[in-house]
Amino acid sequence: MDWVIAIDVETSGLNSLGGDRVVECAAVKVIQGEIVAEFSQLINVPCKIPTRVASIHGITSQMLAGMPTPPEVWPEFLAFIGDSTLIAHNALFDIRFIRAELSRLGMNLNNPYVCTLELARRRYPQIKNHQLNTVARHLLGSIPQDCTLHRALGDARLVARVWGKMEGMMK
């Protein structure tokens, strides 16, 4: 692969088919282990973010007011990722939500993808859990300062670095 795109989404809940929505999406382009471009956007969706969910990622319904709507965001996201291979931690979650959002707009996502969660479970069975922050600390020693956990851009950056380390592209 010449380049990959690390992605992450933050959502209003866990059920992509039950009305929960993507409230933030991010993608980072990685060439030879280096982040060379980024896309990140809060999304003004027609649903409330429950307090328990907002306490995890810090995104509130008020923060989404005035932000671009899904028909504005998702075409830009697709243009950014092109037909690149996508990298995500717990990829099925992110892919399901992105596909649900795109389906509402009559669009689809057919990119190949790799899941760093599944790779970590196979390669590092000895670590206590395989959450992104745990895998990152195992591989990188610490969480880089520009990788704010539970925000889409920070998590996408962290996925890119974890992937780079797993593939031997980052020092």
Summary of the structure (lengths in Angstrom):
residues: 171
radius of gyration: 15.4
end to end distance: 18.5
largest distance: 45.5
contacts: 533
relative contact order: 0.19
helix: 40%
strand: 20%
